[in-house]
Amino acid sequence: MAYYNDQPIPAGQWADGPAAAAPVDARMAFIQRTYLHLTGAVFAFAGLCALLLYATPLPEIMLSWLGTSRLSWLVILGAFIGVGWMAESWARSDSSKPVQYLGLGVYIVAEAIIFLPMLYIAMKVAPNAIPLAAGTTVLLFGALTASVFLTKHDFSWTRGLLSVGMIAALIFIGISIFVPMSEGLWLFFTCAMIFLACGYILYYTSNILHHYRTDQHVAASLALFAAVALLFWYLLQLFMSRD
């Protein structure tokens, strides 16, 4: 059990304590910084995706390469997991702010690259799916965030369940590369992943209120961005499946 000094802390003198134990001004400043960084990450991701889609041949190159072997997606998935782990460790680093921002930047670039093939296909076969998925992501994220801030529930107890769910999802994806899955099974998996992404949003949002230190806004924004990207990915797949 963590112990926090319950003596009053003068406003403006809180540097690195948990948000739950911080004075109101420090807690509000941390939350504002976190969501400003999240907004910046989302706009940077959208801008980078647009640049790569419209100004480079990278989407066609990636699709061509992915079509050469069933193992191609495993390579990309493995690389993304490795880069994501490295970026998160940098963002949570206490060594320097530049390292934290480097982690956030690297993760945004990695997300943009892994999204390129699906965004390119969506633009060709289901262009309406992109704004629908984006709008639904914003609505769900807003509703989930509001529920945590209004109830102030601590969802840290879901960490184990979310980890098991993500491991099961990775195993399913790996198997599906070699064993064809029915359309109904893929639809079920997509809906399950949307539910899992919503769980991660609840988990990370409650951590912002209860567990992150007030100087960890970069790490908190990266965690939220990862959950939002996961939600958008599977909502986009869901809306694309209608076409």
C-alpha positions as CSV (number, residue, x, y, z in Angstrom):
1,M,0.0,0.0,0.0
2,A,1.4,3.4,-1.0
3,Y,1.6,6.0,1.8
4,Y,1.0,9.6,1.1
5,N,1.7,12.4,3.5
6,D,-1.7,13.7,4.6
7,Q,-0.4,17.0,5.8
8,P,-1.7,20.0,3.8
9,I,0.7,21.0,0.9
10,P,0.8,24.7,0.0
11,A,-0.5,25.5,-3.4
12,G,2.2,25.8,-6.0
13,Q,4.7,23.6,-4.1
14,W,3.5,20.2,-5.4
15,A,6.0,18.8,-7.9
16,D,5.7,15.1,-8.3
17,G,3.0,13.6,-6.1
18,P,0.0,11.6,-7.3
19,A,-2.8,13.6,-8.7
20,A,-5.2,12.2,-6.1
21,A,-3.2,13.7,-3.2
22,A,-2.3,17.0,-5.0
23,P,-3.9,20.3,-4.2
24,V,-6.7,21.4,-6.5
25,D,-4.6,23.8,-8.6
26,A,-1.8,21.2,-9.2
27,R,-4.4,18.5,-10.0
28,M,-6.2,20.7,-12.5
29,A,-3.0,21.9,-14.2
30,F,-1.9,18.2,-14.6
31,I,-5.3,17.2,-16.1
32,Q,-5.2,20.2,-18.5
33,R,-1.7,19.4,-19.6
34,T,-2.6,15.8,-20.2
35,Y,-5.6,16.5,-22.4
36,L,-3.9,19.3,-24.3
37,H,-1.1,16.8,-25.1
38,L,-3.6,14.2,-26.1
39,T,-5.3,16.7,-28.4
40,G,-2.0,17.6,-29.9
41,A,-1.1,13.9,-30.4
42,V,-4.4,13.3,-32.2
43,F,-4.0,16.3,-34.6
44,A,-0.4,15.3,-35.2
45,F,-1.5,11.7,-36.0
46,A,-4.2,12.9,-38.4
47,G,-1.9,15.4,-40.1
48,L,0.8,12.8,-40.5
49,C,-1.6,10.2,-41.9
50,A,-3.0,12.7,-44.4
51,L,0.6,13.6,-45.5
52,L,1.6,10.0,-46.0
53,L,-1.6,9.1,-47.7
54,Y,-1.7,11.9,-50.2
55,A,1.9,12.9,-50.7
56,T,3.9,9.6,-50.6
57,P,3.7,6.1,-52.2
58,L,4.1,4.5,-48.8
59,P,0.5,3.1,-48.6
60,E,0.9,1.3,-51.9
61,I,4.3,0.0,-51.0
62,M,3.1,-1.3,-47.7
63,L,0.1,-3.0,-49.3
64,S,2.2,-4.6,-51.9
65,W,4.7,-5.9,-49.3
66,L,1.9,-7.2,-47.1
67,G,0.5,-9.2,-50.0
68,T,3.7,-11.1,-50.5
69,S,3.5,-13.2,-47.3
70,R,1.2,-14.1,-44.5
71,L,4.1,-13.4,-42.1
72,S,4.2,-9.7,-43.2
73,W,1.6,-8.6,-40.7
74,L,3.3,-10.5,-37.9
75,V,6.5,-8.6,-38.7
76,I,4.7,-5.3,-38.6
77,L,2.8,-6.2,-35.5
78,G,5.9,-7.4,-33.7
79,A,7.8,-4.2,-34.7
80,F,4.9,-2.0,-33.6
81,I,4.8,-3.8,-30.2
82,G,8.5,-3.3,-29.8
83,V,8.4,0.4,-30.8
84,G,5.3,0.9,-28.6
85,W,7.1,-0.6,-25.5
86,M,10.2,1.6,-26.1
87,A,8.1,4.7,-26.7
88,E,6.1,4.2,-23.5
89,S,9.2,3.6,-21.5
90,W,10.7,6.8,-22.8
91,A,7.5,8.7,-22.1
92,R,7.5,7.4,-18.5
93,S,11.2,8.2,-18.0
94,D,12.1,10.5,-15.2
95,S,15.5,11.4,-16.8
96,S,14.4,14.4,-19.0
97,K,11.4,16.0,-20.7
98,P,13.0,15.7,-24.2
99,V,13.1,11.9,-23.8
100,Q,9.5,11.8,-22.8
101,Y,8.4,13.9,-25.8
102,L,10.6,11.7,-28.0
103,G,8.7,8.7,-26.8
104,L,5.3,10.4,-27.5
105,G,6.5,11.5,-31.0
106,V,7.8,8.0,-31.9
107,Y,4.6,6.4,-30.9
108,I,2.5,8.9,-33.0
109,V,4.7,8.1,-36.0
110,A,4.4,4.3,-35.4
111,E,0.6,4.5,-35.1
112,A,0.3,6.6,-38.3
113,I,2.4,4.0,-40.3
114,I,0.5,1.0,-39.1
115,F,-2.8,2.7,-39.9
116,L,-1.8,3.6,-43.5
117,P,-2.9,0.3,-45.3
118,M,-6.3,0.2,-43.7
119,L,-6.9,4.0,-44.2
120,Y,-5.9,3.6,-47.8
121,I,-8.3,0.7,-48.4
122,A,-11.1,2.6,-46.6
123,M,-10.6,5.6,-48.8
124,K,-11.1,3.3,-51.9
125,V,-13.9,1.1,-50.8
126,A,-15.7,2.8,-47.9
127,P,-14.8,6.5,-47.7
128,N,-17.7,7.3,-45.3
129,A,-16.3,4.8,-42.8
130,I,-13.4,7.1,-41.8
131,P,-15.5,10.1,-40.6
132,L,-18.1,7.7,-39.0
133,A,-15.3,5.9,-37.1
134,A,-13.7,9.2,-36.0
135,G,-17.0,10.7,-34.9
136,T,-18.0,7.6,-33.0
137,T,-14.5,7.4,-31.3
138,V,-14.9,11.0,-30.1
139,L,-18.4,10.4,-28.8
140,L,-17.4,7.2,-26.9
141,F,-14.3,8.7,-25.6
142,G,-16.2,11.8,-24.3
143,A,-18.9,9.6,-22.6
144,L,-16.3,7.3,-21.0
145,T,-14.2,10.2,-19.8
146,A,-17.2,12.0,-18.4
147,S,-18.3,8.9,-16.5
148,V,-15.0,8.6,-14.8
149,F,-14.7,12.3,-13.9
150,L,-18.3,12.4,-12.6
151,T,-18.2,9.1,-10.6
152,K,-14.4,9.3,-9.7
153,H,-14.3,5.5,-9.7
154,D,-10.9,3.9,-9.6
155,F,-10.7,1.3,-12.4
156,S,-7.1,0.2,-11.6
157,W,-8.5,-3.2,-10.6
158,T,-9.3,-3.9,-14.3
159,R,-5.5,-4.0,-15.2
160,G,-5.3,-7.8,-15.0
161,L,-8.5,-8.3,-17.0
162,L,-7.3,-5.9,-19.7
163,S,-3.9,-7.5,-19.9
164,V,-5.5,-11.0,-20.3
165,G,-7.8,-9.6,-23.0
166,M,-5.0,-8.1,-25.0
167,I,-2.9,-11.2,-24.8
168,A,-5.9,-13.3,-26.0
169,A,-6.4,-10.8,-28.9
170,L,-2.8,-11.0,-30.0
171,I,-3.0,-14.8,-30.0
172,F,-6.2,-14.7,-32.0
173,I,-4.7,-12.3,-34.6
174,G,-1.6,-14.6,-34.9
175,I,-3.8,-17.7,-35.4
176,S,-6.0,-15.8,-37.9
177,I,-3.0,-15.2,-40.2
178,F,-2.6,-18.9,-40.8
179,V,-6.2,-20.2,-40.2
180,P,-9.0,-18.5,-42.2
181,M,-11.7,-17.1,-39.9
182,S,-15.4,-16.7,-40.8
183,E,-16.9,-13.3,-41.2
184,G,-19.1,-13.8,-38.2
185,L,-16.2,-14.6,-36.0
186,W,-14.3,-11.5,-37.2
187,L,-17.3,-9.4,-36.4
188,F,-17.5,-10.8,-32.9
189,F,-13.7,-10.2,-32.5
190,T,-14.0,-6.6,-33.7
191,C,-16.8,-5.9,-31.3
192,A,-14.9,-7.5,-28.4
193,M,-11.9,-5.3,-29.2
194,I,-14.0,-2.2,-29.2
195,F,-15.2,-3.2,-25.7
196,L,-11.6,-3.8,-24.7
197,A,-10.5,-0.4,-26.0
198,C,-13.3,1.2,-24.0
199,G,-12.0,-0.6,-20.9
200,Y,-8.5,0.8,-21.5
201,I,-10.0,4.3,-21.8
202,L,-11.7,3.9,-18.4
203,Y,-8.5,2.4,-16.9
204,Y,-6.2,5.2,-18.1
205,T,-8.6,8.0,-17.3
206,S,-9.1,6.7,-13.7
207,N,-5.3,6.5,-13.4
208,I,-5.1,10.2,-14.3
209,L,-7.3,11.0,-11.4
210,H,-5.8,8.6,-8.9
211,H,-2.4,7.2,-9.8
212,Y,-0.3,9.2,-12.2
213,R,2.0,11.8,-10.7
214,T,1.3,15.4,-11.5
215,D,4.5,15.6,-13.6
216,Q,3.6,12.6,-15.8
217,H,1.3,14.3,-18.3
218,V,3.3,13.1,-21.3
219,A,3.1,9.5,-20.2
220,A,-0.6,9.9,-19.4
221,S,-1.4,11.5,-22.7
222,L,0.5,8.7,-24.6
223,A,-1.5,6.0,-22.7
224,L,-4.8,7.7,-23.6
225,F,-3.7,8.2,-27.2
226,A,-2.9,4.5,-27.5
227,A,-6.4,3.6,-26.2
228,V,-8.1,6.1,-28.5
229,A,-6.2,4.7,-31.5
230,L,-7.1,1.2,-30.6
231,L,-10.8,2.2,-30.4
232,F,-10.6,4.1,-33.7
233,W,-8.9,1.1,-35.4
234,Y,-11.7,-1.4,-34.6
235,L,-14.5,1.1,-35.2
236,L,-13.1,1.7,-38.6
237,Q,-13.0,-2.0,-39.3
238,L,-16.6,-2.3,-38.1
239,F,-17.9,0.4,-40.4
240,M,-15.8,-0.9,-43.3
241,S,-17.3,-4.3,-42.9
242,R,-20.7,-3.0,-43.9
243,D,-19.2,-2.4,-47.4
